[in-house]
């Protein structure tokens, strides 16, 4: 994953989260460590979709539990999008 994409994802997570004084680690949990509730998680996904021009299916949203899950999800959809465009 490109460093710029990672930074943008982390920036969105920090804006949405309530507990962002700690560093964001790949293992940081969205709810417990960052403080996102289910609505904020959906808002995060909408922001990610708009920012990166991707679509994340609802069933996949339910699997997002950690920062790494979010990064992997964005990376997967960006890769799929580039393959579809090529």
HUSULVEN-V845203 format. One record per residue. RES is the residue in one small letter. SS is DSSP state (@ for helix, = for strand, . for the rest). OMEGA is omega in whole degrees, -180 to 180 (999 if undefined). BURIAL is 1 if it has 16 or more other C-alpha atoms within 10 Angstrom, else 0. Layout:
# HUSULVEN-V845203
res=<RES/RES>
ss=<SS/SS>
omega=<OMEGA/OMEGA>
burial=<BURIAL/BURIAL>
This chain:
# HUSULVEN-V845203
res=<x/x/x/x/x/x/x/x/x/x/x/x/x/x/x/x/x/x/x/x/x/x/x/x/x/x/x/x/x/x/x/x/x/x/x/x/x/x/x/x/x/x/x/x/x/x/x/x/x/x/x/x/x/x/x/x/x/x/x/x/x/x/x/x/x/x/x/x/x/x/x/x/x/x/x/x/x/x/x/x/x/x/x/x/x/x>
ss=<././@/@/@/@/@/@/@/@/@/@/@/@/@/@/././././././././././././=/@/@/@/@/@/./././@/@/@/@/@/@/@/@/@/@/@/@/@/@/@/./././././@/@/@/@/././././=/@/@/@/@/@/@/@/@/@/@/@/@/@/@/@/@/@/@/@/.>
omega=<179/-179/-180/178/179/180/-179/177/-180/178/178/178/179/179/-178/-173/177/-179/-174/177/178/176/176/177/177/-179/179/-178/-176/-177/-171/-174/-177/176/179/171/-175/179/179/177/177/177/177/-180/177/178/179/180/179/-176/-173/179/179/174/180/-179/-179/180/179/179/-178/-179/-177/-178/-176/175/-180/176/-180/180/179/180/-180/-180/179/-177/175/179/179/-179/-180/177/-180/-178/-175/999>
burial=<0/0/0/0/1/1/0/0/1/1/0/0/1/1/0/1/1/0/1/0/0/0/0/1/0/0/0/1/1/1/1/0/1/1/1/1/0/0/0/1/1/0/0/1/1/0/1/1/0/0/0/1/0/1/0/0/0/0/0/0/1/0/0/1/1/1/1/1/1/1/1/0/1/1/1/0/1/1/0/0/0/0/0/0/0/0>
